[in-house]
């Protein structure tokens, strides 16, 4: 553990610079770096240049790296041999603004309201990315230099699925080599409960299409004589859960890492209320795999969802047809140590086996990504727990994430490094919605946490 | 049976007038009386006036009767007390033309090709309606007058579901009183096999909607914790057929009239080939209720079809959501003596019972109509068999229809009369498609058949 004494001037610097850092955050937030909209490509580049310059000013060697899409920024601090290496990953691109009339102020005109800066990207991820950068700067300017090897990989395509990140990381694998990737793109557990995220789910996203007659047919003249693709689709989809809500694909659970007693106990202790949860989502009842709590189902159990279903006449009123085809988009979320490739194959084999021969089956694969789980016993996780405690003044909880982050297993595979996910914003920060916000107190506690992490890692 | 001698001058008249009748059919076919398109309302009226005038000229007293929509024509011949009464039902409105570039000639520019007149309405129903009218005229002009009471009810709203027919028939019930309704709006069994249609199916058309969360949710953050409406919809729909293809709604089959041995034998004798049928519809295999042939399933067994299914993300690619709702349009075709009202109630009760409480269920009713079956032993059916034999020179077969015709149970209920369905066009006449056609030889054989029926009914 870093002596708190070494941290004191770093924390003091952060406190002294709070006003300036806030202004600089506002600066970056005025750039409408929406990666999804081609007309905003110059803005994404502008944000990349702003970031490169700011990283350089902080005391690192920064470079703007071109990709097939929007550029990225790669940077390195001075080499500290014998010390661990931390790679800060973040992104300076943002989601589209969405419905403008739902914003209470311009999405790219940052405003402070109720102690939070409101703007697109304030939390996701400009504000949180800057927590990492300003923490590093504090060490450079006030801590006698960075006590570890510190690198940055900041991209401009996260909100469009990071299509060029894997080749970029592969190409610069040596330069990006590290012990841990530091990611500030997650969230706290709740307003007063900081958290460290330790796992994300994998994803297998498929589409099945059942083809029957060559065209829609009159249901009076042809009904009951040939298989109805919509009926067969329903019968097929109905087989994927048993009465206990378990997924019936053979071998599906074979590789699932069971919850450790310790993690089970930690999840049970989290403030979570099914009635509150139902009120929030609007469903009439809880549903899920028997034998697990809602939190366990969300974080630690694989799921199977129908994301969309279609076929035949879907307009208003009625049309008496036997549909020529019907289809469904289905996806499975995976947990450690399931393999997306195996699950995709198992799903397809099961569908092909169960689909009746009275229709013709098409199977399409849309997306595939492995789950990720950090080693909870690593020095990095131990240091993260302590660092967030120092930054927020409250012991963080270890949580997981129900969503998928393909970059985590990619980092693990290409760089061999685990990710430390320290999220500082609220889970309800409207990350992809109007009125995205980031509390300034969290911005500051976040900078302190990352600064503490840098110091703590220097001593492991 | 009418002495063939009495028919001879009538048949001779039809033969002599063949060229003129064809020209008059062409005349009516040039009127674009599309009832579905408001801008064609004047054309529907023009067709009504043409029809009224032509009925009048044939020797009947004809009147144009206004409705809340397009006008109808009601007509009566001279009263023949002690003789049966035949009410010719037909319609002078037509389907929209559909895709114009698929027509080989203008839909309202009748042309003769391969012995058939090609035009919208040639078969459905202008050409067939005129078979009835010209047959009656032949009796008036050449047969010494109509030998029975002959009436007409010709409407202009059949192709939009006859929304004003029931009130019209109720209002004019006395004037329309009859022993049989004569309908030329069906088809032969095949090109060389004339037919008489004796039954139509009933219909119950419903929509069920399963509501889950208040909005679409992230499938990673919320999947596996609340019921997925699309999954539950699939599980629900999967329960409506058992392994033998039988419908599982309690009481569903209670009122089904079993097929008589005679009818079963007649159906078995019909030229019907499953392999040909599959080639025509493009499905890979036959499917249906165990223990029945394809023809029996089509005509004599009730069915349950999913006409449409929808929910969640239905666009290209993928979207990782738990849908907030999912729905299906389902319809049941009923046979004698099922009651649509009972089946609708039984369906709704079953759905409510089977739908899990983890979603909120909505049930909507879109359409309801009873099945219809003629008394196969009636004098009218016997006369029809003989009449078509005379007109076509080939013994007709008794067939049923898989579709629904709400007007038949309505006529039965309001007028107490059975319908005689003598269809003269081909089943493949493109009735609602481009290049609708009606063979001129069938037009002429049809006129002879109806003329013979009029003569035969005079003697029962």
Contacts between the chains, C-beta under 8 A, distances in Angstrom:
chain1	res1	chain2	res2	distance
A	201	B	220	5.8
A	203	B	220	7.5
A	203	B	320	7.3
A	205	B	318	4.8
A	205	B	320	7.0
A	207	B	318	7.7
A	212	B	282	7.9
A	212	B	283	5.2
A	213	B	281	4.5
A	213	B	282	5.0
A	213	B	283	4.8
A	214	B	281	6.6
A	214	B	282	2.8
A	214	B	283	7.9
A	215	B	282	7.3
A	217	B	281	6.3
A	218	B	402	7.5
A	218	B	403	6.4
A	219	B	303	7.6
A	219	B	305	4.7
A	219	B	307	6.0
A	219	B	331	6.1
A	219	B	333	7.0
A	220	B	201	5.8
A	220	B	203	7.5
A	220	B	333	5.7
A	220	B	401	7.4
A	220	B	402	4.3
A	220	B	403	3.4
A	220	B	404	5.8
A	221	B	298	6.9
A	221	B	401	8.0
A	221	B	402	4.4
A	221	B	403	5.9
A	222	B	281	6.3
A	222	B	298	7.6
A	222	B	402	7.2
A	223	B	303	4.2
A	223	B	305	4.4
A	223	B	333	5.8
A	223	B	402	6.9
A	224	B	245	7.9
A	224	B	288	5.2
A	224	B	289	6.6
A	224	B	297	4.7
A	224	B	298	7.1
A	224	B	301	6.2
A	224	B	302	7.9
A	224	B	303	3.3
A	224	B	304	7.8
A	224	B	305	7.4
A	224	B	333	7.3
A	225	B	277	7.5
A	225	B	286	6.8
A	225	B	287	7.2
A	225	B	288	5.3
A	225	B	294	5.1
A	225	B	297	5.1
A	225	B	298	5.7
A	226	B	278	7.6
A	226	B	281	6.0
A	226	B	283	4.1
A	226	B	285	7.5
A	226	B	286	6.6
A	226	B	287	5.4
A	226	B	288	7.7
A	227	B	283	6.7
A	227	B	285	6.9
A	227	B	287	4.0
A	228	B	305	5.4
A	228	B	306	5.6
A	230	B	237	7.8
A	230	B	306	3.8
A	230	B	307	7.8
A	230	B	308	7.1
A	230	B	309	4.6
A	230	B	328	7.3
A	231	B	237	6.6
A	231	B	240	7.8
A	231	B	241	7.0
A	231	B	305	7.2
A	231	B	306	4.9
A	233	B	234	7.1
A	233	B	309	7.2
A	234	B	233	7.1
A	234	B	234	4.2
A	234	B	235	7.7
A	234	B	236	7.9
A	234	B	237	3.7
A	234	B	238	4.9
A	234	B	306	6.9
A	234	B	309	7.2
A	234	B	328	7.9
A	235	B	234	7.7
A	235	B	237	7.7
A	235	B	238	4.3
A	235	B	241	7.9
A	236	B	234	7.9
A	237	B	230	7.8
A	237	B	231	6.5
A	237	B	234	3.7
A	237	B	235	7.7
A	237	B	238	7.8
A	238	B	234	4.9
A	238	B	235	4.3
A	238	B	237	7.8
A	238	B	238	3.7
A	240	B	231	7.8
A	241	B	231	7.0
A	241	B	235	7.9
A	245	B	224	7.8
A	277	B	225	7.5
A	278	B	226	7.6
A	281	B	213	4.5
A	281	B	214	6.6
A	281	B	217	6.2
A	281	B	222	6.4
A	281	B	226	6.0
A	282	B	212	8.0
A	282	B	213	5.0
A	282	B	214	2.8
A	282	B	215	7.3
A	282	B	324	7.8
A	283	B	212	5.3
A	283	B	213	4.8
A	283	B	214	7.9
A	283	B	226	4.1
A	283	B	227	6.7
A	283	B	358	7.1
A	283	B	359	7.6
A	284	B	357	6.6
A	284	B	358	6.3
A	284	B	359	6.7
A	284	B	360	5.8
A	285	B	226	7.5
A	285	B	227	6.9
A	285	B	357	5.9
A	285	B	358	4.3
A	286	B	225	6.8
A	286	B	226	6.6
A	286	B	358	7.8
A	287	B	225	7.2
A	287	B	226	5.4
A	287	B	227	4.0
A	287	B	358	4.6
A	288	B	224	5.1
A	288	B	225	5.3
A	288	B	226	7.8
A	289	B	224	6.6
A	294	B	225	5.1
A	297	B	224	4.7
A	297	B	225	5.1
A	298	B	221	6.9
A	298	B	222	7.6
A	298	B	224	7.1
A	298	B	225	5.7
A	301	B	224	6.2
A	302	B	224	7.9
A	303	B	219	7.6
A	303	B	223	4.2
A	303	B	224	3.3
A	304	B	224	7.8
A	305	B	219	4.7
A	305	B	223	4.4
A	305	B	224	7.4
A	305	B	228	5.4
A	305	B	231	7.2
A	305	B	322	5.7
A	306	B	228	5.6
A	306	B	230	3.8
A	306	B	231	4.9
A	306	B	234	6.9
A	306	B	311	7.6
A	306	B	312	6.8
A	306	B	323	7.4
A	306	B	326	7.8
A	307	B	219	6.0
A	307	B	230	7.8
A	307	B	312	5.4
A	307	B	313	5.3
A	307	B	318	7.1
A	307	B	319	6.2
A	307	B	320	6.1
A	307	B	321	5.5
A	307	B	322	7.5
A	307	B	323	7.2
A	308	B	230	7.1
A	308	B	311	6.6
A	308	B	312	3.7
A	308	B	313	3.8
A	308	B	314	5.0
A	308	B	319	7.1
A	308	B	321	7.7
A	308	B	323	6.8
A	309	B	230	4.6
A	309	B	233	7.2
A	309	B	234	7.1
A	309	B	309	5.7
A	309	B	310	6.7
A	309	B	311	4.8
A	309	B	312	6.3
A	309	B	314	7.6
A	309	B	323	7.9
A	309	B	326	6.0
A	310	B	309	6.7
A	310	B	310	5.6
A	310	B	311	7.8
A	310	B	314	4.2
A	311	B	306	7.6
A	311	B	308	6.6
A	311	B	309	4.8
A	311	B	310	7.8
A	312	B	306	6.8
A	312	B	307	5.4
A	312	B	308	3.7
A	312	B	309	6.3
A	312	B	329	7.3
A	313	B	307	5.4
A	313	B	308	3.7
A	313	B	329	6.0
A	314	B	308	5.0
A	314	B	309	7.6
A	314	B	310	4.2
A	314	B	314	7.7
A	315	B	308	8.0
A	317	B	366	6.4
A	318	B	205	4.8
A	318	B	207	7.7
A	318	B	307	7.1
A	318	B	329	6.2
A	318	B	331	7.4
A	318	B	366	4.0
A	318	B	367	5.8
A	319	B	307	6.2
A	319	B	308	7.1
A	319	B	329	7.6
A	320	B	203	7.3
A	320	B	205	7.0
A	320	B	307	6.2
A	320	B	331	6.0
A	321	B	307	5.5
A	321	B	308	7.7
A	322	B	305	5.7
A	322	B	307	7.5
A	323	B	306	7.4
A	323	B	307	7.2
A	323	B	308	6.8
A	323	B	309	7.8
A	324	B	282	7.8
A	326	B	306	7.8
A	326	B	309	6.0
A	328	B	230	7.3
A	328	B	234	7.9
A	329	B	312	7.3
A	329	B	313	6.0
A	329	B	314	8.0
A	329	B	318	6.2
A	329	B	319	7.6
A	331	B	219	6.1
A	331	B	318	7.4
A	331	B	320	6.0
A	333	B	219	7.0
A	333	B	220	5.7
A	333	B	223	5.9
A	333	B	224	7.3
A	357	B	284	6.6
A	357	B	285	5.9
A	358	B	283	7.1
A	358	B	284	6.3
A	358	B	285	4.3
A	358	B	286	7.8
A	358	B	287	4.6
A	359	B	283	7.6
A	359	B	284	6.7
A	360	B	284	5.8
A	366	B	317	6.4
A	366	B	318	4.0
A	367	B	318	5.8
A	401	B	220	7.5
A	402	B	218	7.5
A	402	B	220	4.3
A	402	B	221	4.4
A	402	B	222	7.2
A	402	B	223	7.0
A	403	B	218	6.5
A	403	B	220	3.4
A	403	B	221	5.9
A	404	B	220	5.9
